[in-house]
Structures are given as structure tokens and as C-alpha cells.
């Protein structure tokens, strides 16, 4: 399971902070979007680096996180605008603000410590609480308890296998179906126990992480439609970038990183005509230049100081000017 974006509201540790600032290269007067604001650690650093006149729009589905981030970013006054929204709907918020093009965009796809550490949010098997897992209950998604108690065996197996990359997805799905026949699974503690018991004793003894780690990750990703959000965002964001603007994305899951990698490559290539076609007829031009040939990862010092950053991968790209493409 991927780490969260920080450790606590009091000790918020933005992941790959220096790498993010170097890749975004924020300048005075620029307009920036932090689509996964969390507690505002990255956003604050971007505004401090950018200097005079820079503006930032921060989005988060979590209303509680927005309140805490607002306190952190209060010194920047009206240079900061916050909205409770999924990042895939960024264009609607830009329209409401009257913003046109962006100079920099950041997504940090890790889960906030605010969410993981709160038992009432139902994200973690370490804290017994309601089986919820919604990043924002105001967006109409059903809680994880609905999926766990109503989802078919086939759907549960598919979700756990795909998003959790769990080799025992079938055993776990079957155990969930059997357990809910006795009584609905309504808490994180009971679900964690069901998953743990689905693991063979020898595997439980050798496991480095809790057996429920991958299952909880998978259910959370399904409940919040996280991969759909990311694909929608990547398809729309280049059209809202100013020439030279930077896009920086930090992911913690192999599926997320793969989606970002493919999207950046497609935008850097431009043409989508079949390889055997001798002449391009689609007319699609490259819109991005990839700045990170390989994803950047935390160094030893950062992982020692913040172990939750160990699986982070950062990719960055730059919006091309039409003149660059033409030349």
C-alpha cells in the first residue's frame, strides 16, 4: 500500500519536495494548480519559491484537509484559492475563477495521513472504524462497506487482483462473501481479520506487511475511482497549460505510474496514425516534452527521515510551444 503524503498535521512532510520545486520551476506571477492539496505542504513551498504575484489554486475532495491547508496557506492571502473538488474537474473550477492557462500543475497521489490516521474515515486496518474509505463523502460515491457487502464474488476478486495486485484475490473474495453471510462487514477491523484469516498460516508468518494491506488499497482505489480520475485529468490538462508550463505527478502505485508514463509518451509523440501508414493524416502534434526519462525516487536520506515516501515515483513534463513543434 502506498504511503500517505505526510505524517501528521503537526509534522507534515511533503514527498520529494526539492525535486518537485526543481521540476515545476515556479516563477513570479505564475498561476499554479495543486490538484491534491492535502495539508498544503507542497503548495506552500511552491508559493515561497515562486515569489511575488504567484497564485495557486488548491483542490481536494476532503473538506477537513482544506480547512487545515487554509490555515497553513493563510499568510499568502488572496494569492491562494481553495475548492472542494476532485482534481479531474479542475477545468470547471478554473472557469469559475476566470483563469485561462496554468504555468504549473502538481498531483501527489498519495493518501493523506489525515485520512489514514482517522479511524472514522475507514482507510486503515490499523484503526478500527466504519468501513468508509471515501476521500470526500460529498461526491456521491458509496462507501467501501457497500462494495464489500453487495459486490459479487467476481467483482471483488477482480478489484482486489487489479488494484491490489494481490495473488490471493480469489481466496480473499471468497472469504469476504462467506463472512458477510453471517453478518454484514461494517468495520475495518472485521474486514482486516477476514482477509488475514484468508491467508495461509505460513504466508501470514512470512508476510512483511499486514495481509490486508493490498485489499484495503484496492477497495479504496475502486471506491474513489482513482484511476479513472487520473486518466480524465491527463487527457484534459495539456490544453490548459501555458507554453513552457510544467506538469509534475507523484504516484505510489505501479498502475498509476504506468498511466502517467503512457499519457506523457502519447502527448510527446503527437501522431496517432498506424505505424505502417507512410504519411501522417491525423494532424495531431506533440504537446509535451518529457523531462524525466525515468521516474525520480526518494534518496536514502529522505526515506530514512520519512519511510512513508519509499514507494514514491515522480514524473514531469513541459508544455511545448507551437513554434517548437513546428521547428
C-alpha positions in Angstrom: 0.0 0.0 0.0 1.3 3.4 -0.8 2.4 5.8 1.9 0.4 8.9 2.7 1.5 12.4 1.8 2.7 13.4 5.3 2.9 12.0 8.8 0.6 14.3 10.8 -1.0 17.7 10.6 1.7 18.9 13.1 4.6 17.3 11.2 3.6 17.4 7.5 6.4 16.0 5.3 5.9 16.7 1.6 7.3 13.9 -0.5 10.2 14.7 -3.0 9.8 18.4 -2.2 13.1 19.6 -3.7 12.5 17.5 -6.8 9.0 18.9 -7.2 10.3 22.5 -6.9 13.1 21.9 -9.4 10.7 20.3 -11.9 8.0 22.9 -11.6 10.5 25.8 -11.6 7.8 28.3 -10.3 8.3 31.9 -11.3 6.8 35.2 -10.0 3.4 36.0 -11.4 2.7 32.4 -12.4 -0.5 30.5 -11.9 -0.3 27.1 -10.3 -2.7 24.2 -9.6 -2.2 21.7 -6.8 -4.9 19.2 -7.6 -4.3 17.1 -4.4 -3.7 19.8 -1.9 -3.8 17.7 1.3 -2.3 19.7 4.1 -0.7 22.2 1.8 3.0 21.4 2.2 3.9 21.3 -1.5 1.6 24.3 -2.2 3.3 26.5 0.4 6.8 25.6 -0.9 5.7 26.4 -4.5 4.4 29.9 -3.5 7.5 30.6 -1.4 9.8 29.6 -4.3 7.7 31.5 -7.0 7.7 34.8 -5.1 5.8 37.9 -5.8 2.5 37.8 -7.6 2.2 34.0 -8.0 -1.2 32.5 -7.5 -2.2 29.0 -6.6 -5.5 27.0 -6.8 -5.7 24.1 -4.4 -8.2 21.3 -4.9 -9.1 18.4 -2.5 -12.1 16.2 -2.1 -11.6 16.2 1.7 -13.2 19.2 3.4 -11.3 18.7 6.6 -7.9 18.8 4.7 -9.0 22.0 3.0 -9.6 23.7 6.4 -6.2 22.7 7.7 -4.5 23.7 4.4 -6.3 27.1 4.5 -4.6 27.8 7.9 -1.2 26.8 6.6 -1.6 29.0 3.5 -3.2 32.0 5.2 0.0 34.1 5.0 -0.4 34.2 1.2 -3.8 35.9 1.4 -5.8 36.2 -1.8 -3.0 34.7 -3.8 -4.5 31.3 -2.8 -7.9 29.9 -3.9 -9.2 26.6 -2.5 -12.1 24.5 -3.7 -13.5 21.2 -2.6 -13.4 19.2 -5.8 -11.9 16.2 -7.4 -8.9 17.1 -9.5 -10.4 15.6 -12.6 -12.9 18.5 -12.6 -10.2 21.2 -12.4 -11.4 22.9 -15.6 -14.8 23.7 -14.0 -13.0 25.4 -11.1 -10.7 27.3 -13.5 -13.7 28.7 -15.3 -15.3 29.8 -12.0 -12.1 31.6 -11.1 -11.7 33.2 -14.6 -8.3 31.6 -15.0 -7.2 30.7 -18.5 -3.8 28.9 -18.7 -1.7 27.4 -16.0 2.1 27.7 -15.5 2.5 24.7 -13.3 0.5 21.7 -12.1 1.1 19.2 -9.3 -0.6 16.0 -8.3 0.6 14.0 -5.3 -1.5 10.8 -5.5 -0.6 9.5 -2.0 -3.2 9.2 0.7 -3.1 11.9 3.3 -2.2 11.0 6.9 -5.3 12.9 7.9 -7.3 10.2 6.2 -5.3 7.2 7.2 -4.9 8.2 10.9 -8.6 9.0 11.4 -10.4 5.8 12.5 -13.8 7.3 11.4 -12.6 7.5 7.8 -12.1 3.8 7.4 -9.0 3.9 5.3 -6.7 1.9 7.6 -6.8 -1.6 9.0 -4.6 -0.2 11.9 -7.6 1.7 13.3 -10.9 0.0 13.8 -13.7 2.2 12.5 -16.6 2.4 10.0 -15.7 0.8 6.6 -15.9 4.0 4.6 -12.7 4.9 2.5 -14.3 7.8 0.7 -11.9 10.7 0.2 -14.8 13.0 0.2 -18.3 11.9 1.1 -19.9 14.9 -0.7 -19.2 13.4 -4.1 -21.9 10.7 -4.2 -19.6 7.7 -4.0 -20.9 4.7 -2.0 -18.7 3.7 1.0 -16.5 0.6 0.9 -19.0 -1.2 3.1 -21.4 -1.2 0.1 -18.9 -2.8 -2.2 -17.8 -5.4 0.4 -21.3 -6.4 1.4 -23.1 -6.2 -2.0 -20.4 -6.8 -4.6 -20.4 -10.1 -6.3 -17.5 -12.6 -5.8 -16.4 -11.9 -9.4 -16.2 -8.2 -8.8 -14.4 -8.4 -5.5 -11.9 -10.8 -7.0 -11.3 -8.5 -10.0 -10.9 -5.3 -7.9 -8.6 -6.9 -5.4 -6.5 -8.6 -8.1 -6.3 -5.5 -10.3 -5.8 -2.6 -7.9 -4.2 -4.6 -5.1 -2.1 -6.8 -7.3 -3.0 -9.5 -4.8 -2.1 -13.1 -5.8 -4.7 -14.4 -3.3 -7.6 -12.3 -4.6 -9.8 -15.3 -5.2 -9.3 -16.7 -1.7 -9.9 -13.2 -0.1 -13.0 -12.5 -2.2 -14.4 -15.9 -1.2 -13.7 -15.3 2.5 -15.4 -11.9 2.3 -18.5 -13.5 0.7 -18.7 -16.2 3.3 -18.2 -13.8 6.2 -20.9 -11.4 5.1 -23.4 -14.3 5.0 -23.0 -14.5 8.8 -23.3 -10.7 9.3 -22.6 -7.6 7.3 -18.9 -6.5 7.4 -19.2 -2.9 8.6 -15.9 -2.1 10.2 -12.3 -2.0 9.1 -11.3 -4.3 12.0 -13.6 -7.1 10.9 -12.6 -6.8 7.3 -8.9 -6.9 8.2 -9.5 -10.0 10.3 -11.4 -11.7 7.5 -8.6 -11.0 5.0 -5.9 -12.1 7.4 -7.6 -15.4 8.0 -7.9 -16.0 4.2 -4.1 -16.1 4.1 -2.5 -19.5 4.7 -0.7 -19.6 8.1 2.8 -19.9 6.5 2.2 -16.9 4.3 1.0 -14.9 7.3 4.1 -15.8 9.2 6.4 -14.7 6.4 4.5 -11.5 5.3 6.4 -8.3 5.6 3.2 -6.2 5.7 -0.2 -6.9 7.1 -2.1 -9.4 4.9 -4.9 -6.8 4.4 -2.6 -4.1 3.0 -3.3 -4.8 -0.7 -7.0 -5.5 -0.2 -7.6 -2.2 1.6 -5.6 -0.3 -1.1 -7.7 -2.0 -3.9 -11.0 -1.2 -2.3 -10.0 2.4 -1.7 -9.0 2.8 -5.3 -12.3 1.4 -6.5 -14.4 3.4 -4.2 -12.8 6.7 -5.2 -12.4 5.7 -8.9 -8.8 6.8 -8.7 -7.5 5.5 -12.0 -10.5 7.0 -13.9 -9.8 10.3 -12.2 -6.2 10.2 -13.3 -6.9 9.3 -16.9 -9.5 12.0 -17.2 -7.1 14.6 -15.8 -4.2 13.6 -18.1 -6.4 13.8 -21.2 -7.5 17.3 -20.4 -4.6 19.1 -18.6 -2.3 19.8 -21.7 -5.0 22.1 -23.2 -5.0 24.2 -20.1 -1.2 24.7 -19.9 0.7 27.8 -21.0 3.7 27.1 -23.3 6.6 26.2 -21.1 4.4 25.2 -18.2 5.3 22.2 -16.1 3.3 19.1 -15.1 4.6 17.1 -12.1 2.9 13.9 -10.9 3.9 11.8 -7.9 2.5 8.3 -7.8 2.8 5.5 -5.3 1.2 2.6 -7.3 2.5 0.8 -10.3 -0.8 1.2 -12.2 -0.8 5.0 -11.6 2.8 5.4 -12.7 2.0 3.3 -15.8 -0.9 5.6 -16.7 1.2 8.7 -16.3 4.1 7.2 -18.3 1.8 6.3 -21.2 0.0 9.6 -21.2 3.2 11.6 -21.3 4.6 9.4 -24.1 1.5 9.8 -26.2 1.5 13.6 -25.8 5.2 13.8 -26.6 4.7 11.7 -29.8 1.7 13.5 -31.1 0.8 11.5 -34.2 -1.6 8.6 -33.6 -1.6 7.2 -37.1 -0.9 3.5 -37.6 2.9 2.7 -37.7 2.6 1.3 -41.2 1.0 4.4 -42.6 3.6 6.3 -44.6 2.2 9.8 -44.1 0.5 11.3 -41.1 -3.1 12.1 -41.7 -4.3 12.7 -38.1 -2.6 16.0 -37.8 -2.0 15.6 -34.1 1.1 17.5 -32.9 3.2 16.8 -29.8 2.1 18.9 -26.8 4.5 17.8 -24.1 8.2 17.3 -23.7 9.1 14.6 -21.1 11.6 16.0 -18.5 12.1 12.7 -16.6 13.3 9.8 -18.8 12.9 7.6 -15.7 10.8 8.4 -12.7 12.6 10.2 -9.8 12.5 8.4 -6.5 13.4 9.5 -2.9 17.0 9.3 -1.8 18.3 7.3 1.1 18.2 10.4 3.4 14.5 11.1 2.6 13.4 7.5 3.0 15.2 7.4 6.4 13.6 10.6 7.5 10.2 9.7 6.0 9.8 6.0 5.5 6.3 6.6 4.0 7.9 8.1 1.0 9.8 5.0 -0.1 7.5 4.0 -3.0 7.0 7.5 -4.4 7.8 8.0 -8.1 7.8 11.4 -9.8 7.4 12.2 -13.5 7.5 15.6 -15.1 6.7 17.1 -18.5 6.8 20.6 -20.1 4.1 22.1 -22.3 5.5 22.7 -25.8 5.1 26.0 -27.7 3.6 25.6 -31.1 6.8 27.1 -32.6 8.9 24.4 -31.0 6.8 21.7 -32.6 6.8 23.4 -36.0 10.6 23.6 -36.0 
